[in-house]
Each structure stands twice: as C-alpha cells, then as structure tokens.
Amino acid sequence: MHRTSQRPADAVDVILEQWAQERPDLDASPMGPAGRIMRCALRLQQRVESGLAHFGLSLWEFDMLAALRRAGAPYRLSPTELFSALMVTSGTMTHRLKSLEARGWIERVPNEQDARSMLVQLSDEGRALIDRAVEVHVDNERRLLSALPSAALAELDAHLSALLLALEAPADSGTSGNRLPAPPDAA
C-alpha cells in the first residue's frame, strides 16, 4: 500500500504497510477507511465522555436525556420509543431508566392513551441538566472537529451520511448490489 499524498503516516498506514509486506496478494485498502472511521469514533467517544464528566454524566445518560429533550414539550417518550431511538435492548433500557430515575433526572408518568403503560419524562432537574450539558457538548464537538476546514468537514459529513444510509439499509432493499447484510440482531 502506497500513500498517494504527502500527509504524515497514521496508525492505519502502518497496519496497511504491514499487510502489504506480509500479504502482497491481498488488497487490504478497505481497511484504510474502515480502520480510520473506527479509530476516530473511539477517540471521539473518549473525548466526548471526558467533556460530559464535568456534569457527572456518562455518554449513555447524556444520550437518554438528550432523546427526551429533543422530543419537545412535555419531554416524554414511551420506553419503546426510547430504546428504538437509542438502539439498546429493552432489558438494558429498564436498567438505565431505573438509574436515571434514582438520580432524579427522569420520572415515569401514566400514559393517558394506554392505562397499562407508563411514559418516561424529563424531570425539571433533568431538563436543566441536559440544557446546560448540550451547550458544552456541542462546543466540545466543534472543537474536536476544528482540525478540518469547514468545506472538508461538510464533505466528510456528506460521505459519512451516504455510508451510514448504506449500512443501515435493509438487506433486501434491492437498491444496490453493494449493500451490507443486516447484522444478526438488527432491529
């Protein structure tokens, strides 16, 4: 694998060079973008979590509070809507809801449309917390992405969106022969 630009080598370049040395018959080039996306995601997650620690929030707590806040007044969703939006299992959701409720950030309220179920709603304390945290979170992400010029960032965003759509497309969508199959437990 030979780099086509004069940019400094990164950790993925080293891996690709090792594969080229050990398996010259193998075109390992797909490992480049995939490896970089995964490594960037890991680094971004670490730095996002570090920014949220100031508020005593983990990333999953932030995500749940943010999902409720984005739902708009009265800032409530059914547990099913929450776990679908956050891509977690119902068992994981139950545990997380109990934790957030114990911290006073959410409350469960009766569902007026279905007396057999409850809804999850931000408490006043939870709403105040997420409103403060999301401002710092957005500033942190802006800072983390500032290494790229705005035009390059917009282009990257467009390409990542196209990749995400391809990866999330149903396996039987028939829209492209290059679609990836759905993971075994995909919902």
Rosetta blueprint (number, residue, H / E / L):
1 M L
2 H L
3 R L
4 T L
5 S L
6 Q L
7 R L
8 P L
9 A L
10 D L
11 A H
12 V H
13 D H
14 V H
15 I H
16 L H
17 E H
18 Q H
19 W H
20 A H
21 Q H
22 E H
23 R L
24 P L
25 D L
26 L L
27 D L
28 A L
29 S L
30 P L
31 M H
32 G H
33 P H
34 A H
35 G H
36 R H
37 I H
38 M H
39 R H
40 C H
41 A H
42 L H
43 R H
44 L H
45 Q H
46 Q H
47 R H
48 V H
49 E H
50 S H
51 G H
52 L H
53 A H
54 H L
55 F L
56 G L
57 L L
58 S L
59 L H
60 W H
61 E H
62 F H
63 D H
64 M H
65 L H
66 A H
67 A H
68 L H
69 R H
70 R H
71 A L
72 G L
73 A L
74 P L
75 Y L
76 R E
77 L E
78 S L
79 P H
80 T H
81 E H
82 L H
83 F H
84 S H
85 A H
86 L H
87 M L
88 V L
89 T L
90 S H
91 G H
92 T H
93 M H
94 T H
95 H H
96 R H
97 L H
98 K H
99 S H
100 L H
101 E H
102 A H
103 R L
104 G L
105 W L
106 I E
107 E E
108 R E
109 V E
110 P E
111 N L
112 E L
113 Q L
114 D L
115 A L
116 R L
117 S L
118 M E
119 L E
120 V E
121 Q E
122 L E
123 S L
124 D H
125 E H
126 G H
127 R H
128 A H
129 L H
130 I H
131 D H
132 R H
133 A H
134 V H
135 E H
136 V H
137 H H
138 V H
139 D H
140 N H
141 E H
142 R H
143 R H
144 L H
145 L H
146 S L
147 A L
148 L L
149 P L
150 S H
151 A H
152 A H
153 L H
154 A H
155 E H
156 L H
157 D H
158 A H
159 H H
160 L H
161 S H
162 A H
163 L H
164 L H
165 L H
166 A H
167 L H
168 E H
169 A L
170 P L
171 A L
172 D L
173 S L
174 G L
175 T L
176 S L
177 G L
178 N L
179 R L
180 L L
181 P L
182 A L
183 P L
184 P L
185 D L
186 A L
187 A L
